[in-house]
Each structure stands twice: as C-alpha cells, then as structure tokens.
C-alpha cells in the first residue's frame, strides 16, 4: 500500500495518448493493498503530442469517462497545465523530435521534470514509458534510474491485439462496446490490458545535488558519471595549492591540502595507519606537520612551532597539540575533523566519485582507495 499523500502518474506520449487511460485502467485493476491510485497525472510530449492529448483525453472526454466507469480511480488532477511540452533553446515548443539537438532538448526537459516530481518527499511517482518516440522512452527510463526513490515505480502497459494503438480504443469500458477494427467487429470485452513492472537500478544516492534540484543538464550529468568511472587520477600541486581529481581542478585550504597530501604520500609509500597509530605514533603526526610546514612556506622549525601556537591562541585550532605526546583526545578530534572537512570540500567539488579522494577505513586501516600509480605530488621549491 502506498501511503504517501501525493501520488503522481507520469507518462510519455506521442500520437497515442491512449497510453494514459490504459495505464490508469491497469492501475485501477490492481489488488487494493498493492494499488497505486494517482492523485495527479502528468504528460511529457511534443507540441503535436499535446494537441492530440488535449483532443483525445480532455476535449472528447475519454479521461473523464474512464473515471466515471471506474470510480476506484478517484478524481486525479489532470488539465492542460499538466502537459509538459519539450521546447527548444529559445523556449519555443517542438512539434517533433527528429534531430540530435532535439533529442538533447528532450533529454534535458525530461531530466528537469523528473527532478521536480521527485523533489517532494511526501510523493510517490509511477512512470509509464509506453508512449512517444523510442528515444523519449529511453530518456525517461534513464532519468527514472537517476532520480527514483524506493517508493517510485516504472512500468510499460501491454494491450492485447487488435486494440493496441487503435485511435478509437482508450480503455475497456464498463459496458462493452463493439468496435470496427480492420473491417472486423470486435468487442471491447475481449481487450486485455496488463501493466508490466520494469525493474531498475536506483542511482539517486550519490548524485550531484545540482542534478537532484534540476539544475544540471542530462548531458552534463552523463558526462560526470562517465568521468567518475574512468581510472582515478589525483594530482596535488603544492606550489599552486590546487588539486586535480578526475580532471576537476580546484584549490584546497592549507590544512586540508596538507592532510590530503599526507595521505597521498602514505599511499605512495605503502603505509596504511589506523586511527590509533595516529594517536600514539609521533612520527606519523610529525610527518603530517612537516607537509603542513611546506604548504605554509615556513622553513624554520621554531618559527613553525610558534605559528602553530599562535593559531591555537587566535582560533582554537588544535594542530599545535599534535606536537604533544599527552593529548590523545585532541589528536583524535583533529584526525576526525580533518577527515570530515576534506570530505566536505571534495564532495562539493566532485559530487560523483568523491569517495576515491578521501581517506577510507579499509579493514581498520585508513588509506586513499586509489593506487599509488594514480597519484602525482608536485612539491614546492622549499
């Protein structure tokens, strides 16, 4: 049973808007404990598809006739404002999708619509890919995989012959009628409509926030996902205090830059410490502080110590306590804080694939989950 107050049916339509009423009919035939009864219906189509849907579903009354025949469907909201038309870069509606550019526009429209319809945590979405051009069905299915939450469903409606794609057939009416199809009289009592659920892999977790908010295009999202699947590459340039992760170049604050460099250096040397090692081994903490000293450009050890002490007094930062042997709680706090801040920055810059560039607990030891061959450190002239 779907308990969310807002239940949305989204259908792709082309020149056969019947897929909407056929899908609704099939949903209404499900067992009550499993039924998904929409509270609103949305279509995504072209300008031509909109005209056909307006005429067939609303003006000729087939949508309302379905609801009258099958009261278990309730009164889902559906009007012209729920028909979403694919538009060109100038905002003009497209009559059809026949070029590569128009395919991209369709993909972006579908991506933004899917983001909007899944943004409400109190909603559940049922998507039908039965209508429209094949590329539109593919884009809707792929976008569904990117955005779908546990409560969302994807389906394809199957209509028995000879009723499939017949302009005069929208659903099996409660009182059967006789239709003339291909010069043969057939009764709608013989029509069989089946809703086939389509299993998908849900990829919403870990997607860029810009995508989930509908701010990223379909093409940009696919490119980012593909890039995250390429072999990892980490370049740390201590001269410019920037890093390159998966071709994304960005600066890091000095402490986080030193922390990432330290882990990269440990990876290159095959050293994978536990957190307990960091707390009790002076040489580990000192090796991190030595890198931080280079990042700060302070050559003299005494001046560096004075700098850390000054920062401790001014800002309450606990790097100074890393020099002390008897401050395990401060060491633990600093270890966790640096990991957390580095993760936050990397994740903001690299929403997909960020996990490869932050220290990870693997079998109780921490390390960057990439090979040493993937790492390049450019040291400053120090």
C-alpha positions, 0 to 999 in steps of 0.5 A: 500500500502506498501511503504517501499523500501525493501520488503522481502518474507520469507518462510519455506520449506521442500520437497515442495518448491512449497510453494514459487511460490504459495505464490508469485502467491497469492501475485501477485493476490492481489488488487494493493493498498493492494499488497505486491510485494517482492523485495527479497525472502528468504528460511529457510530449511534443507540441503535436503530442499535446494537441492530440492529448488535449483532443483525445483525453480532455476535449472528447472526454475519454479521461473523464469517462474512464473515471466515471466507469471506474470510480476506484480511480478517484478524481486525479488532477489532470488539465492542460497545465499538466502537459509538459511540452519539450521546447527548444533553446529559445523556449519555443515548443517542438512539434517533433523530435527528429534531430540530435539537438532535439533529442538533447532538448528532450533529454534535458526537459525530461531530466528537469521534470523528473527532478521536480516530481521527485523533489517532494518527499511526501510523493510517490511517482509511477512512470509509464514509458509506453508512449512517444518516440523510442528515444523519449522512452529511453530518456525517461527510463534513464532519468527514472534510474537517476532520480527514483526513490524506493517508493517510485515505480516504472512500468510499460502497459501491454494491450492485447491485439487488435486494440493496441494503438487503435485511435478509437480504443482508450480503455475497456469500458464498463459496458462493452462496446463493439468496435470496427477494427480492420473491417472486423467487429470486435468487442471491447470485452475481449481487450486485455490490458496488463501493466508490466513492472520494469525493474531498475537500478536506483542511482539517486544516492550519490548524485550531484545535488545540482542534478537532484534540484534540476539544475544540471543538464542530462548531458552534463550529468552523463558526462560526470558519471562517465568521468567518475568511472574512468581510472582515478587520477589525483594530482596535488600541486603544492606550489599552486595549492590546487588539486586535480581529481578526475580532471576537476581542478580546484584549490584546497585550504592549507590544512586540508591540502596538507592532510590530503597530501599526507595521505597521498604520500602514505599511499605512495609509500605503502603505509596504511595507519589506523586511527590509533597509530595516529594517536600514539605514533609521533612520527606519523603526526610529525610527518603530517606537520612537516607537509603542513610546514611546506604548504605554509612556506615556513622553513624554520622549525621554531618559527613553525612551532610558534605559528602553530601556537599562535593559531591555537591562541587566535582560533582554537585550532588544535594542530599545535597539540599534535606536537604533544605526546599527552593529548590523545583526545585532541589528536583524535578530534583533529584526525576526525575533523580533518577527515570530515572537512576534506570530505566536505570540500571534495564532495562539493567539488566532485559530487560523483566519485568523491569517495576515491579522494578521501581517506577510507577505513579499509579493514581498520586501516585508513588509506586513499582507495586509489593506487599509488600509480594514480597519484602525482605530488608536485612539491614546492621549491622549499 
